Amino acid sequence: MKPDTNGGRSSATPPNAVRRLERKKPAHFSTLEVGFRSIIIFLTVCTHRRKPLLANEDAARRLIAAWRAANFWRVGRYVIMPDHIHLFCAPNTFPPQPLKNWISFWRNHVTRAWPQRDEAPIWQRDYWDRQLRCGESYAQKWEYVENNPVRHGHVARAQDWPIKVSLIFWNGTIDDFFGTLDEGTNCVWSDA
């Protein structure tokens, strides 16, 4: 059998006819409720033009205050980098309020409280979100997030990065959500 030199397309298809479409904007899907599984969203929000505004104690205090004020979603673990935030969140209402509304609320809250007006706009217009479907996905994403400061060259070890924590979730932590799933639970992967 000859190796595929056509990039997976038919030899009858001209080489320039098939191009991979690249997303210029993230696709945001509605949260999907499956049985009794908790809805957990992995979210990345960046600063406008990736300005390094966030990795300081003052910005972290403003973000936490905004997340507490925007209580219709709850934040679990998070890491604040100089130019972006990774966090895990879950709805605090039933039915869940739209994620987009929650993000707009807390970003506006932070912007209004921001002391240096000349740094506005603070946020990129869009964000990246992914609904997690099982504990394994959560563990993999948290490992990625926790090691983000190392990959970006800010610290040598993940535990040396000062701005990462887990906020309290209802009567426990976000880890309690996935701790109740059976290890044999089938995972459904998608970009919802």
N, C-alpha and C positions, 0 to 999 in steps of 0.2 A: 504494500500500500504506500502510495506517495505521500509525503508530508503536505499539509495544507499550507499553500503559499498565498492564498487569496484572502486571508484574514477572516475566514468563516463564511464568506459569501459565495454564491454560485459563480462558477467560472464564466457564466454568461452575463453576469452583472458587471458593467463597466466599473473600474476601480474608483473613480471619483463620484459615483452615483450614491454610494452608501457612506454617510457620515454619521458619526455618533453625535447626537444632540447633547449639549451640555447645558445644565440648568444655570441660568444667570441669577435666579432668585430661588430661595428655598421654597419647597412645596409644604404647605401647612395643612395637615389633615385633622379632621375632628377627632377628639379622643374617642377611643373605642372601648366599650365596656364588655368584658367577657366573663360571664358567670360571676363568681364572687371575688375575682382578682382585683387588687387595688390598681388604680390608674397612677402610674409613675411616669413622669416626663423628664427626659434628659434635655436640658436647654443650654444653648450657648448664645450669649448676647455680647456684641462687640461695641467698642466706642467708635465714634465717628472718625473715619480715616485712621483708625487704630491708634489714636492718640494715647500715650501712656499716662492715664489720669487716675487709675483705680487702686493700684497696689500700695495703699497707705491707710493708716488707721482711721483718718477722718472720712475717707471715702467709704471704707468698710462700715463705719457707724451709720452713715447716711443710708447705705444699701439695706442694712439690717432693719433700720427704722422704717424704711419704705416697705420692705417685705412684711413686717408686722402690721403696718397700716393696711396693706392690701391683703386682708385675711381671708379672701374667698379662695385662695390657693395657699398652700403651705410649702415652705422651703425646707428641705432636709440637708444633705451634705452639699457643700459648695466649695469652690476654689476661686479666689479673686486674683486674676493676673493683671499686669499693668494696663492692658488694652482690651481685655475681655473677661467674661465671667462664665464659668461652667457651674451648673447647679442641677439638682434633682428636686422636682416639685410634684405635688399631688393636690387634687381639688379638695376643698374644705366645705363644699356645699353639695347638695344633691337636688336636682341634677347639677353637674359641674358647669360653672360659668365658663365662657370661652377663654381659652388661654391668652389669646390676643388682647382681650380687655384687661386681664390681670397684668400682663407685661406693660401695656400702655400706662396703666395706673401707677405702677411702681417706678417706671422710668420717668414719668412726669413728676412724681413726688421727689425723686432724687434731683432732677433738673431744677425744680423750683427752689430747693434747699442748697443748691451748689453755690459756694461763696465767690468763685471767680467767674463772673458773667462773661468775660471775654473768651472763655473756653467752650462756650455753647456753639453749636449743638454738641451734646455729650455723646449721644447714642447713634449708631447706625439705624437706619429705618427698619431693617428686617432683622431676623434672628433665625437660628437653627433649632429645631425641636425634633425629638424622636420619642415615641412612646415605647417604654420597655415592657416586655411581655413575660419575663421570668427572672428569677433571682440570678441566674448565670449571666444574663445580659447586664443586670445592675452591677454585679461584681466586676465584670469586664470594663464597663464604662467608668466605674469608680477608680479602678486601677489606672486607666488612661488619664482621668482627670487629676488624680493625686500626683501622678508623675509628670504632669504638664510643666511645672516650673523647672524640672530637671531638663526636659527636652528643649526648653527655650533658653537654657543656660543661665538661669537666675540663681540656682543653688546646685550643690553637688548631690544632695540627698533630699528626697521628697519631704521627709519629716522636718527639714530645716526651713521650709517655706512657711512664713508666719500667718498668712491669711487663708486658712482653710479650717473648716469646722463643720459641725453638724448641729443645726438648730433643732429644738425640741418639736416633735411632731405629735399632736394630740396627747395621748397618754404614754408615749414611748418615743422611739426614734424611727426614722425611715427604714432602718435595717429590720425592724420588727415586722414590717409589711411582708418582706420576702422571706423572713424566717419562718413564716407560717405555711409556706408552700411546700408540698411534697417534692423531694428531689426528683421523683419520676415524672413530674408535671411536664407535659409537652410544651415547648416554646413555639410561638408563632412569630416569625420575624417579618417586619415590614417597616416602612418609614412613616408610620402614622403618628 
